[in-house]
Amino acid sequence: MDSATAARLLDLNKQFYQTFGREFSSTRQRLQPGVLRVLDRLTGDESILDLGCGNGELGRERMRRGHRGPYTGLDFSLLLLEVARHGWEDAPATFIRAGLTTADWEKRVVSSTNQPFDLVTAFAVLHHIPGQDMRLNILNKVRGLLREGGHFIHSEWQFLHNEKLKSRIQSWEDAGLSPEAVDAGDYLLDWRSGGRGLRYVHHFDEAELNALAAASRFRVQETFYADGQDGRLGLYQVWEVV
């Protein structure tokens, strides 16, 4: 994928979340079963960096469970961060507005928190990042933000397992792109709440994620599926720093 195509895909998703941020947030008031499973494994004292935190529901659920480890949420959407900042009471939380494809996002995290993290999460995030090089760049930065023995836990949307979601796949011409310009596994999906929008999504499989982990010097500790009616709408992996 060339840089112009990657930039177009990033801009497409940026426009989507700026336009439909509130509508999107209204569909994310409850955490997915796979995310709850991740929370169940925590002690409550972990320092967590939540990449693509959206409306901050992960952090609020930690607070409801009595977790008191510091929480940092990062997202590029001002609309979603406005929602995320509400309802924290006295729990330790920091929010940073930055996109994962900006050059210095990890430096902003370090300057705002001044600590390595026990856990970095990215739920339904990596599948919005176009191209292998860009993904590896982000993953290497994630690794640098984790303490020794820290973990990176992420989920990827398995929309091809759902016939209704498959029906939302659109032609690349709708985004001004040709099918030859994008990578295998790249799709354009529409959005129908509050208007029509378009989103870029990459469909990962286990083998592709395993290769990414190895290339960024992580070890895949666990893989599981969850979410949706059949329990296979989300592919989750737990990576450990090697």
WOTAMO-V519635 format. One record per residue. RES is the residue in one letter. OMEGA is omega in whole degrees, 0 to 359 (NA if undefined). Layout:
res=RES omega=OMEGA
res=RES omega=OMEGA
This chain:
res=M omega=180
res=D omega=186
res=S omega=180
res=A omega=178
res=T omega=178
res=A omega=179
res=A omega=179
res=R omega=180
res=L omega=177
res=L omega=180
res=D omega=179
res=L omega=180
res=N omega=177
res=K omega=178
res=Q omega=181
res=F omega=184
res=Y omega=174
res=Q omega=183
res=T omega=188
res=F omega=183
res=G omega=182
res=R omega=177
res=E omega=178
res=F omega=181
res=S omega=181
res=S omega=177
res=T omega=183
res=R omega=179
res=Q omega=177
res=R omega=179
res=L omega=178
res=Q omega=179
res=P omega=179
res=G omega=178
res=V omega=177
res=L omega=177
res=R omega=177
res=V omega=180
res=L omega=181
res=D omega=183
res=R omega=185
res=L omega=177
res=T omega=181
res=G omega=181
res=D omega=185
res=E omega=168
res=S omega=188
res=I omega=170
res=L omega=184
res=D omega=182
res=L omega=185
res=G omega=188
res=C omega=179
res=G omega=183
res=N omega=174
res=G omega=185
res=E omega=177
res=L omega=180
res=G omega=179
res=R omega=178
res=E omega=175
res=R omega=181
res=M omega=179
res=R omega=179
res=R omega=180
res=G omega=177
res=H omega=184
res=R omega=174
res=G omega=182
res=P omega=181
res=Y omega=175
res=T omega=178
res=G omega=180
res=L omega=177
res=D omega=179
res=F omega=185
res=S omega=178
res=L omega=180
res=L omega=180
res=L omega=178
res=L omega=176
res=E omega=176
res=V omega=185
res=A omega=187
res=R omega=182
res=H omega=169
res=G omega=184
res=W omega=180
res=E omega=183
res=D omega=181
res=A omega=181
res=P omega=181
res=A omega=177
res=T omega=178
res=F omega=183
res=I omega=176
res=R omega=179
res=A omega=175
res=G omega=182
res=L omega=179
res=T omega=172
res=T omega=191
res=A omega=191
res=D omega=184
res=W omega=182
res=E omega=177
res=K omega=177
res=R omega=177
res=V omega=181
res=V omega=182
res=S omega=181
res=S omega=186
res=T omega=177
res=N omega=178
res=Q omega=167
res=P omega=185
res=F omega=172
res=D omega=186
res=L omega=169
res=V omega=178
res=T omega=175
res=A omega=182
res=F omega=180
res=A omega=183
res=V omega=186
res=L omega=181
res=H omega=174
res=H omega=181
res=I omega=184
res=P omega=170
res=G omega=181
res=Q omega=183
res=D omega=181
res=M omega=179
res=R omega=180
res=L omega=178
res=N omega=179
res=I omega=183
res=L omega=176
res=N omega=176
res=K omega=176
res=V omega=180
res=R omega=180
res=G omega=180
res=L omega=182
res=L omega=173
res=R omega=175
res=E omega=183
res=G omega=180
res=G omega=185
res=H omega=172
res=F omega=181
res=I omega=184
res=H omega=176
res=S omega=179
res=E omega=184
res=W omega=178
res=Q omega=188
res=F omega=178
res=L omega=176
res=H omega=186
res=N omega=184
res=E omega=179
res=K omega=180
res=L omega=177
res=K omega=180
res=S omega=180
res=R omega=177
res=I omega=184
res=Q omega=178
res=S omega=178
res=W omega=178
res=E omega=178
res=D omega=179
res=A omega=180
res=G omega=181
res=L omega=175
res=S omega=178
res=P omega=181
res=E omega=184
res=A omega=185
res=V omega=182
res=D omega=173
res=A omega=181
res=G omega=178
res=D omega=181
res=Y omega=174
res=L omega=181
res=L omega=179
res=D omega=179
res=W omega=190
res=R omega=180
res=S omega=181
res=G omega=183
res=G omega=180
res=R omega=177
res=G omega=179
res=L omega=178
res=R omega=171
res=Y omega=178
res=V omega=174
res=H omega=179
res=H omega=180
res=F omega=164
res=D omega=185
res=E omega=183
res=A omega=180
res=E omega=179
res=L omega=178
res=N omega=179
res=A omega=177
res=L omega=179
res=A omega=181
res=A omega=182
res=A omega=180
res=S omega=174
res=R omega=169
res=F omega=172
res=R omega=178
res=V omega=183
res=Q omega=183
res=E omega=173
res=T omega=175
res=F omega=177
res=Y omega=178
res=A omega=172
res=D omega=180
res=G omega=183
res=Q omega=182
res=D omega=178
res=G omega=182
res=R omega=182
res=L omega=178
res=G omega=175
res=L omega=184
res=Y omega=173
res=Q omega=174
res=V omega=179
res=W omega=178
res=E omega=176
res=V omega=179
res=V omega=NA
